[in-house]
């Protein structure tokens, strides 16, 4: 059985992970039908075995091709047979946290009847959680989309199929109805969504392009941090592809393409490789890791940190198949001012050093 799935016993047996990765936005199960099972409709069979899961939710998943029987997409009316192997992918059910609609300005890049693309500012939490019960993207969306059924039930995960960290800026796609939600979730699960990020990292990467592969899970020492289990003994499979955009000697501007969507994936993978993101306080990037001992350089870095008081990471592009039309959709956002300002400072620093050397 793939590590991506857990055996169904009941819904409480599933570990609902917290974090900003796309793969934590939906749940996935697997079950092998008993030898003595009588023929029964697929949706009825699953409702009987999954607590707190409605028949409508299962039917929506089936209609979106998210339920496979023996590796083949099955309809709700399929008659379950002994030893059938059933696998499911579904967006998480709602949680019991009251969502207050808030009239918070949103940078909407695109919107239609099925989805909305938002360019999130750094500093905004995506959905309510411990210590963040207002001012989140979900609070804003609940107000913006208040006439839609999906956003009238106070669901803290309404429409979400992926997340980006509070202090990461960039593009997010949000579904506006159940069908779009299920179909987009399936694309994230299948890793067919195209996501590219721009990051400024400490150090000078050896190769112009490369791939980082290492299982990611909660740190055994700090639950607020993620950790790379290099031997594959724990965590979940994670792959990050990177390409150097510009070298500054002490720091490097890179583009990262996510093949998987684990919590803090780019941040923890880069840190593991010895290249923490610039000013990433959680993974050790908020101090001088490369450079000179001159006080002038120290002041330069402090000025950069002041301009960019967060990790230097921006979700620049997003590509997927539209859940209704089937057309390829692609969106790209400009780098935010704080990141552009720091890049400009590094351009100036390198130019000044070249002049001094001439």
CORTA-V697919 format. One record per helix or strand of 3 or more residues. SS is the DSSP state (h for helix, s for strand). FROM is the first residue (numbers start at 1). LEN is the number of residues. If there is no record, write none. Layout:
ss=[SS/SS]
from=[FROM/FROM]
len=[LEN/LEN]
This chain:
ss=[h/h/s/h/h/s/s/s/s/h/h/s/h/s/s/s/s/s/s/h/h/h/s/s/h]
from=[11/22/26/42/55/67/85/108/115/137/149/169/178/194/209/215/226/239/251/265/281/295/313/328/337]
len=[3/3/7/8/9/3/7/4/6/8/3/7/12/9/5/4/4/9/8/8/3/13/9/5/21]
